[in-house]
Amino acid sequence: IDKTAANPKFKTLNKQLKKYEKGLFILRLVQCPYTEKNVNAILESVKAKFNLEANVINLQDANAVQQSPCAFGTFCIVYNGKILSHHPISNTRFINIMKKKIK
């Protein structure tokens, strides 16, 4: 271990959030059926319950994951520049979060 090395740290993620200031964005790395199922359910709720459109961004490579506004690089939901979830969530959890955001 190099005792003179700098401590590890996360990137400043606020810069990446600027791209997602208006609207609802779901960033994902398609890696498991759980995420696929939940994103499809969330997309249905976005339209039916909140009358919104979601922008789904499929992260295709390591660079795209590194540019994600979330430290958990495989999943993120951003609404109007605010991170709603930095990890996979269920549709029910998404609905509960959105109800608090849209009052």
N, CA and C atoms as a LAMMPS dump frame, in Angstrom:
ITEM: TIMESTEP
0
ITEM: NUMBER OF ATOMS
309
ITEM: BOX BOUNDS ff ff ff
-5.0000000000000000e+02 5.0000000000000000e+02
-5.0000000000000000e+02 5.0000000000000000e+02
-5.0000000000000000e+02 5.0000000000000000e+02
ITEM: ATOMS id mol type element x y z
1 1 1 N 0.854 -1.18 0
2 1 2 C 0 0 0
3 1 3 C 0.891 1.231 0
4 2 1 N 0.563 2.151 -0.885
5 2 2 C 1.313 3.404 -0.975
6 2 3 C 0.692 4.419 -0.018
7 3 1 N 1.362 4.684 1.09
8 3 2 C 0.823 5.587 2.114
9 3 3 C 0.804 7.041 1.656
10 4 1 N 1.493 7.36 0.562
11 4 2 C 1.498 8.733 0.056
12 4 3 C 0.419 8.966 -1
13 5 1 N -0.268 7.907 -1.396
14 5 2 C -1.32 8.035 -2.421
15 5 3 C -2.513 8.806 -1.857
16 6 1 N -3.187 9.514 -2.734
17 6 2 C -4.384 10.269 -2.329
18 6 3 C -5.504 9.307 -1.957
19 7 1 N -6.349 9.735 -1.05
20 7 2 C -7.508 8.927 -0.677
21 7 3 C -8.477 8.836 -1.849
22 8 1 N -9.139 7.694 -2.011
23 8 2 C -10.14 7.584 -3.083
24 8 3 C -11.319 8.504 -2.789
25 9 1 N -11.979 8.955 -3.856
26 9 2 C -13.14 9.827 -3.683
27 9 3 C -14.04 9.715 -4.899
28 10 1 N -15.301 10.105 -4.712
29 10 2 C -16.244 10.148 -5.82
30 10 3 C -16.029 11.425 -6.613
31 11 1 N -16.355 11.355 -7.894
32 11 2 C -16.326 12.549 -8.727
33 11 3 C -17.372 13.536 -8.221
34 12 1 N -17.218 14.796 -8.579
35 12 2 C -18.261 15.774 -8.299
36 12 3 C -19.392 15.49 -9.273
37 13 1 N -20.48 14.971 -8.76
38 13 2 C -21.564 14.501 -9.617
39 13 3 C -22.519 15.612 -10.042
40 14 1 N -22.447 16.772 -9.404
41 14 2 C -23.365 17.858 -9.753
42 14 3 C -23.206 18.314 -11.197
43 15 1 N -22.009 18.219 -11.737
44 15 2 C -21.781 18.614 -13.129
45 15 3 C -22.616 17.745 -14.073
46 16 1 N -22.663 16.452 -13.787
47 16 2 C -23.422 15.539 -14.639
48 16 3 C -24.928 15.783 -14.525
49 17 1 N -25.398 16.3 -13.399
50 17 2 C -26.839 16.536 -13.211
51 17 3 C -27.377 17.634 -14.118
52 18 1 N -26.545 18.544 -14.561
53 18 2 C -27.007 19.65 -15.413
54 18 3 C -27.713 19.152 -16.667
55 19 1 N -27.31 18.002 -17.181
56 19 2 C -27.93 17.438 -18.391
57 19 3 C -29.361 16.984 -18.138
58 20 1 N -29.72 16.838 -16.875
59 20 2 C -31.004 16.236 -16.516
60 20 3 C -31.884 17.2 -15.719
61 21 1 N -31.776 18.502 -16.019
62 21 2 C -32.51 19.51 -15.247
63 21 3 C -33.998 19.557 -15.541
64 22 1 N -34.411 19.154 -16.717
65 22 2 C -35.831 19.245 -17.076
66 22 3 C -36.354 17.888 -17.501
67 23 1 N -37.255 17.345 -16.69
68 23 2 C -37.883 16.085 -17.048
69 23 3 C -37.467 14.937 -16.154
70 24 1 N -37.946 13.766 -16.538
71 24 2 C -37.682 12.536 -15.793
72 24 3 C -36.76 11.658 -16.625
73 25 1 N -35.694 11.2 -16.01
74 25 2 C -34.693 10.392 -16.693
75 25 3 C -34.434 9.122 -15.902
76 26 1 N -34.399 8.016 -16.612
77 26 2 C -34.018 6.742 -16.018
78 26 3 C -32.763 6.285 -16.748
79 27 1 N -31.669 6.22 -16.026
80 27 2 C -30.404 5.758 -16.588
81 27 3 C -30.183 4.348 -16.078
82 28 1 N -29.87 3.454 -16.986
83 28 2 C -29.698 2.069 -16.558
84 28 3 C -28.683 1.355 -17.43
85 29 1 N -28.092 0.372 -16.818
86 29 2 C -27.245 -0.572 -17.519
87 29 3 C -28.043 -1.865 -17.522
88 30 1 N -28.453 -2.295 -18.688
89 30 2 C -29.316 -3.475 -18.775
90 30 3 C -28.475 -4.695 -18.406
91 31 1 N -28.653 -5.147 -17.181
92 31 2 C -27.817 -6.249 -16.711
93 31 3 C -28.587 -7.347 -16.009
94 32 1 N -29.835 -7.085 -15.644
95 32 2 C -30.594 -8.153 -14.993
96 32 3 C -32.088 -7.988 -15.269
97 33 1 N -32.829 -9.089 -15.249
98 33 2 C -34.27 -9.037 -15.529
99 33 3 C -35.043 -8.197 -14.514
100 34 1 N -34.572 -8.12 -13.282
101 34 2 C -35.238 -7.331 -12.245
102 34 3 C -35.344 -5.87 -12.678
103 35 1 N -34.241 -5.314 -13.138
104 35 2 C -34.24 -3.921 -13.574
105 35 3 C -35.144 -3.73 -14.777
106 36 1 N -35.105 -4.634 -15.724
107 36 2 C -35.947 -4.536 -16.921
108 36 3 C -37.421 -4.522 -16.539
109 37 1 N -37.823 -5.433 -15.687
110 37 2 C -39.22 -5.527 -15.248
111 37 3 C -39.646 -4.25 -14.522
112 38 1 N -38.82 -3.78 -13.598
113 38 2 C -39.184 -2.595 -12.825
114 38 3 C -39.226 -1.334 -13.673
115 39 1 N -38.293 -1.185 -14.586
116 39 2 C -38.304 0 -15.448
117 39 3 C -39.563 0.005 -16.308
118 40 1 N -39.958 -1.133 -16.842
119 40 2 C -41.195 -1.19 -17.633
120 40 3 C -42.402 -0.791 -16.796
121 41 1 N -42.472 -1.266 -15.558
122 41 2 C -43.581 -0.9 -14.673
123 41 3 C -43.535 0.59 -14.332
124 42 1 N -42.355 1.116 -14.081
125 42 2 C -42.206 2.544 -13.781
126 42 3 C -42.643 3.385 -14.97
127 43 1 N -42.269 2.98 -16.177
128 43 2 C -42.664 3.728 -17.376
129 43 3 C -44.18 3.786 -17.519
130 44 1 N -44.862 2.703 -17.197
131 44 2 C -46.326 2.7 -17.242
132 44 3 C -46.893 3.674 -16.213
133 45 1 N -46.35 3.678 -15.017
134 45 2 C -46.827 4.581 -13.966
135 45 3 C -46.548 6.039 -14.297
136 46 1 N -45.412 6.292 -14.915
137 46 2 C -45.055 7.661 -15.293
138 46 3 C -46.165 8.267 -16.142
139 47 1 N -46.649 7.498 -17.115
140 47 2 C -47.715 7.988 -18.001
141 47 3 C -49.066 7.986 -17.307
142 48 1 N -49.437 6.853 -16.733
143 48 2 C -50.789 6.678 -16.204
144 48 3 C -51.056 7.512 -14.952
145 49 1 N -50.113 7.583 -14.046
146 49 2 C -50.354 8.239 -12.763
147 49 3 C -49.88 9.689 -12.716
148 50 1 N -48.858 10.011 -13.502
149 50 2 C -48.26 11.338 -13.395
150 50 3 C -48.299 12.136 -14.694
151 51 1 N -48.838 11.533 -15.749
152 51 2 C -48.968 12.204 -17.042
153 51 3 C -47.64 12.832 -17.499
154 52 1 N -46.578 12.069 -17.354
155 52 2 C -45.249 12.52 -17.755
156 52 3 C -44.661 11.562 -18.778
157 53 1 N -43.634 12.009 -19.435
158 53 2 C -42.84 11.162 -20.32
159 53 3 C -41.486 10.965 -19.65
160 54 1 N -40.972 9.775 -19.73
161 54 2 C -39.649 9.496 -19.169
162 54 3 C -38.654 9.285 -20.301
163 55 1 N -37.466 9.745 -20.076
164 55 2 C -36.36 9.521 -21.003
165 55 3 C -35.527 8.376 -20.452
166 56 1 N -35.516 7.261 -21.149
167 56 2 C -34.725 6.112 -20.715
168 56 3 C -33.388 6.155 -21.446
169 57 1 N -32.334 6.129 -20.676
170 57 2 C -30.988 6.157 -21.236
171 57 3 C -30.308 4.846 -20.876
172 58 1 N -30.041 4.048 -21.898
173 58 2 C -29.347 2.779 -21.694
174 58 3 C -27.848 3.038 -21.753
175 59 1 N -27.197 2.847 -20.636
176 59 2 C -25.759 3.056 -20.553
177 59 3 C -25.066 1.902 -21.275
178 60 1 N -24.298 2.227 -22.288
179 60 2 C -23.754 1.207 -23.182
180 60 3 C -22.319 0.788 -22.894
181 61 1 N -21.56 1.646 -22.224
182 61 2 C -20.148 1.325 -22.02
183 61 3 C -19.632 1.973 -20.738
184 62 1 N -18.388 1.692 -20.42
185 62 2 C -17.794 2.192 -19.179
186 62 3 C -17.793 3.713 -19.125
187 63 1 N -17.538 4.367 -20.236
188 63 2 C -17.522 5.823 -20.254
189 63 3 C -18.9 6.384 -19.912
190 64 1 N -19.954 5.808 -20.474
191 64 2 C -21.315 6.269 -20.177
192 64 3 C -21.637 6.089 -18.696
193 65 1 N -21.219 4.974 -18.128
194 65 2 C -21.455 4.727 -16.699
195 65 3 C -20.699 5.756 -15.86
196 66 1 N -19.487 6.076 -16.247
197 66 2 C -18.691 7.05 -15.497
198 66 3 C -19.268 8.455 -15.584
199 67 1 N -20.049 8.736 -16.606
200 67 2 C -20.672 10.049 -16.76
201 67 3 C -22.046 10.13 -16.1
202 68 1 N -22.509 9.035 -15.54
203 68 2 C -23.798 9.014 -14.851
204 68 3 C -23.746 9.951 -13.647
205 69 1 N -24.861 10.601 -13.319
206 69 2 C -24.874 11.494 -12.156
207 69 3 C -24.929 10.76 -10.82
208 70 1 N -24.99 9.446 -10.843
209 70 2 C -25.081 8.657 -9.608
210 70 3 C -23.818 7.832 -9.392
211 71 1 N -23.452 7.691 -8.137
212 71 2 C -22.275 6.887 -7.804
213 71 3 C -22.495 5.414 -8.138
214 72 1 N -23.725 4.925 -7.974
215 72 2 C -24.075 3.556 -8.338
216 72 3 C -24.293 3.577 -9.841
217 73 1 N -23.326 3.153 -10.601
218 73 2 C -23.306 3.391 -12.034
219 73 3 C -24.281 2.623 -12.888
220 74 1 N -25.019 1.683 -12.323
221 74 2 C -25.872 0.857 -13.17
222 74 3 C -27.336 1.26 -13.167
223 75 1 N -27.733 2.2 -12.31
224 75 2 C -29.138 2.606 -12.26
225 75 3 C -29.252 3.962 -11.585
226 76 1 N -30.138 4.797 -12.119
227 76 2 C -30.345 6.121 -11.541
228 76 3 C -31.657 6.689 -12.076
229 77 1 N -32.43 7.327 -11.211
230 77 2 C -33.619 8.059 -11.648
231 77 3 C -33.428 9.51 -11.231
232 78 1 N -33.564 10.418 -12.199
233 78 2 C -33.409 11.849 -11.954
234 78 3 C -34.678 12.547 -12.417
235 79 1 N -35.203 13.444 -11.574
236 79 2 C -36.384 14.229 -11.936
237 79 3 C -36.07 15.703 -11.714
238 80 1 N -36.13 16.47 -12.788
239 80 2 C -35.852 17.908 -12.752
240 80 3 C -34.553 18.233 -12.002
241 81 1 N -33.511 17.503 -12.351
242 81 2 C -32.192 17.78 -11.799
243 81 3 C -31.926 17.241 -10.411
244 82 1 N -32.868 16.514 -9.842
245 82 2 C -32.699 15.936 -8.504
246 82 3 C -32.703 14.414 -8.599
247 83 1 N -31.765 13.79 -7.943
248 83 2 C -31.699 12.329 -7.942
249 83 3 C -32.797 11.785 -7.042
250 84 1 N -33.679 10.972 -7.631
251 84 2 C -34.736 10.323 -6.856
252 84 3 C -34.263 8.988 -6.31
253 85 1 N -33.464 8.288 -7.091
254 85 2 C -32.925 7.005 -6.649
255 85 3 C -31.595 6.752 -7.337
256 86 1 N -30.659 6.263 -6.573
257 86 2 C -29.335 5.942 -7.113
258 86 3 C -29.124 4.436 -7.195
259 87 1 N -30.208 3.682 -6.997
260 87 2 C -30.145 2.22 -7.085
261 87 3 C -31.497 1.716 -7.579
262 88 1 N -31.57 0.496 -8.077
263 88 2 C -32.852 -0.027 -8.574
264 88 3 C -33.926 -0.004 -7.484
265 89 1 N -35.131 0.414 -7.889
266 89 2 C -36.262 0.45 -6.961
267 89 3 C -37.482 -0.178 -7.622
268 90 1 N -38.44 -0.535 -6.797
269 90 2 C -39.688 -1.1 -7.308
270 90 3 C -40.589 0.017 -7.819
271 91 1 N -41.587 -0.364 -8.571
272 91 2 C -42.567 0.59 -9.059
273 91 3 C -43.308 1.248 -7.894
274 92 1 N -43.661 0.479 -6.879
275 92 2 C -44.356 1.028 -5.712
276 92 3 C -43.507 2.097 -5.035
277 93 1 N -42.236 1.828 -4.87
278 93 2 C -41.335 2.818 -4.263
279 93 3 C -41.249 4.056 -5.137
280 94 1 N -41.168 3.877 -6.443
281 94 2 C -41.124 5.008 -7.362
282 94 3 C -42.374 5.871 -7.208
283 95 1 N -43.539 5.25 -7.181
284 95 2 C -44.8 5.992 -7.043
285 95 3 C -44.797 6.797 -5.746
286 96 1 N -44.372 6.189 -4.656
287 96 2 C -44.337 6.896 -3.372
288 96 3 C -43.395 8.097 -3.404
289 97 1 N -42.248 7.941 -4.033
290 97 2 C -41.299 9.053 -4.159
291 97 3 C -41.904 10.167 -5.001
292 98 1 N -42.508 9.819 -6.138
293 98 2 C -43.073 10.83 -7.036
294 98 3 C -44.243 11.57 -6.396
295 99 1 N -45.05 10.886 -5.622
296 99 2 C -46.172 11.551 -4.941
297 99 3 C -45.671 12.666 -4.031
298 100 1 N -44.531 12.46 -3.407
299 100 2 C -43.952 13.495 -2.545
300 100 3 C -43.369 14.644 -3.358
301 101 1 N -42.845 14.327 -4.539
302 101 2 C -42.225 15.354 -5.382
303 101 3 C -43.253 16.209 -6.111
304 102 1 N -44.359 15.588 -6.517
305 102 2 C -45.39 16.3 -7.278
306 102 3 C -46.577 16.526 -6.355
307 103 1 N -46.586 17.637 -5.693
308 103 2 C -47.701 17.965 -4.787
309 103 3 C -48.441 19.162 -5.3
